[in-house]
């Protein structure tokens, strides 16, 4: 299955120049005119935008590449609430880019051109929207704290996501195994729990035990500040 990838350009820090070439006057004027034309559009009736065949194919490929990553054990499972809305956001971006392209070519009168001309979003607009979507996804992964992180760090983020949904004041390891299906055994949790404890998200509280039977599970107290954000 194909997967869209976004390649970040290598940093040029250390090679930058104090004086750079200014933006060409023609480009600046064209951009200014585009902004003015967009602000001057007086469209009263909404128009339906659909996808061209090429745009539909790109949209489907993006969806099919993204969706499996949101499910159980997928690399985006921990942020499925955000990433699950990404395909819809990309479609809206494609619509916006399509309108911008039309106004750029036809001026503010683009909105009054017959509907059949404005109907189909082009493959070029969809490809640009997908590229933007991948750019935002990469930044979202960084914000969720997993970009380049270890397996234990990704597990820690996954645990936080589950705690944020349930908001328990405390929990035992057996509770966490029920909430976090990604982990199969208590041992699988330990490195991630150690990271959370080190960063004061949780605090270990071992219950008193004087009996002879099986000792109770270790209890973890959740820092209440976690739920204040």
MOHUCOR-V767348 format. One record per backbone hydrogen bond with DSSP energy under -1.0 kcal/mol. NH is the residue of the N-H (numbers start at 1). CO is the residue of the C=O. E is the energy in kcal/mol with one decimal. If there is no record, write none. Layout:
nh=NH co=CO e=E
nh=NH co=CO e=E
This chain:
nh=15 co=12 e=-2.6
nh=28 co=24 e=-2.4
nh=29 co=25 e=-2.6
nh=30 co=26 e=-2.2
nh=31 co=27 e=-2.4
nh=32 co=28 e=-2.3
nh=33 co=29 e=-2.5
nh=34 co=30 e=-2.1
nh=35 co=31 e=-2.3
nh=36 co=32 e=-2.2
nh=37 co=33 e=-2.6
nh=38 co=34 e=-2.3
nh=39 co=35 e=-1.9
nh=40 co=36 e=-1.4
nh=50 co=119 e=-3.2
nh=52 co=121 e=-2.3
nh=56 co=52 e=-2.8
nh=57 co=53 e=-1.9
nh=58 co=54 e=-2.1
nh=59 co=55 e=-2.5
nh=60 co=56 e=-2.4
nh=61 co=57 e=-2.3
nh=62 co=58 e=-2.3
nh=63 co=59 e=-2.3
nh=64 co=60 e=-2.8
nh=65 co=61 e=-1.8
nh=66 co=62 e=-1.9
nh=67 co=63 e=-2.8
nh=69 co=66 e=-1.2
nh=70 co=67 e=-1.9
nh=74 co=71 e=-2.5
nh=76 co=69 e=-2.3
nh=77 co=74 e=-1.6
nh=79 co=76 e=-1.3
nh=80 co=77 e=-1.4
nh=83 co=79 e=-2.8
nh=84 co=80 e=-2.4
nh=85 co=82 e=-1.6
nh=86 co=83 e=-1.4
nh=89 co=85 e=-1.8
nh=90 co=86 e=-2.4
nh=91 co=87 e=-2.0
nh=92 co=88 e=-1.9
nh=93 co=89 e=-2.3
nh=94 co=90 e=-2.4
nh=95 co=91 e=-1.9
nh=96 co=92 e=-2.2
nh=97 co=93 e=-2.9
nh=98 co=94 e=-2.2
nh=99 co=95 e=-1.9
nh=100 co=96 e=-2.5
nh=101 co=97 e=-2.7
nh=102 co=98 e=-2.2
nh=103 co=99 e=-2.7
nh=104 co=100 e=-2.4
nh=105 co=101 e=-1.7
nh=106 co=102 e=-2.4
nh=107 co=103 e=-2.5
nh=110 co=107 e=-1.9
nh=112 co=109 e=-1.6
nh=113 co=110 e=-1.5
nh=117 co=114 e=-1.8
nh=121 co=50 e=-3.5
nh=126 co=122 e=-2.0
nh=127 co=123 e=-2.8
nh=128 co=124 e=-1.9
nh=129 co=125 e=-2.1
nh=130 co=126 e=-2.6
nh=131 co=127 e=-2.0
nh=132 co=128 e=-2.1
nh=133 co=129 e=-2.5
nh=134 co=130 e=-2.3
nh=135 co=131 e=-1.8
nh=136 co=132 e=-2.6
nh=137 co=133 e=-2.2
nh=138 co=134 e=-2.2
nh=139 co=135 e=-1.7
nh=140 co=136 e=-2.4
nh=141 co=137 e=-2.6
nh=142 co=138 e=-1.6
nh=143 co=139 e=-2.3
nh=144 co=140 e=-2.3
nh=145 co=142 e=-1.2
nh=146 co=141 e=-2.0
nh=149 co=146 e=-2.1
nh=154 co=150 e=-2.4
nh=155 co=151 e=-2.1
nh=156 co=152 e=-1.9
nh=157 co=153 e=-2.1
nh=158 co=154 e=-2.1
nh=159 co=155 e=-2.2
nh=160 co=156 e=-2.2
nh=161 co=157 e=-2.1
nh=162 co=158 e=-1.7
nh=163 co=159 e=-2.5
nh=164 co=160 e=-2.7
nh=165 co=161 e=-1.2
nh=166 co=162 e=-1.6
nh=167 co=163 e=-3.7
nh=171 co=220 e=-2.0
nh=173 co=218 e=-1.0
nh=176 co=172 e=-1.9
nh=177 co=173 e=-2.0
nh=178 co=174 e=-1.2
nh=179 co=175 e=-1.8
nh=180 co=176 e=-2.7
nh=183 co=180 e=-1.7
nh=189 co=186 e=-1.3
nh=193 co=189 e=-2.6
nh=194 co=190 e=-2.3
nh=195 co=191 e=-1.7
nh=196 co=192 e=-1.9
nh=197 co=193 e=-2.5
nh=198 co=194 e=-2.3
nh=199 co=195 e=-1.5
nh=200 co=197 e=-1.4
nh=201 co=196 e=-2.7
nh=203 co=221 e=-2.2
nh=205 co=219 e=-3.4
nh=219 co=205 e=-1.3
nh=220 co=171 e=-3.2
nh=221 co=203 e=-3.2
nh=222 co=169 e=-2.6
nh=223 co=201 e=-2.9
nh=226 co=223 e=-2.2
nh=227 co=224 e=-1.1
nh=228 co=225 e=-1.2
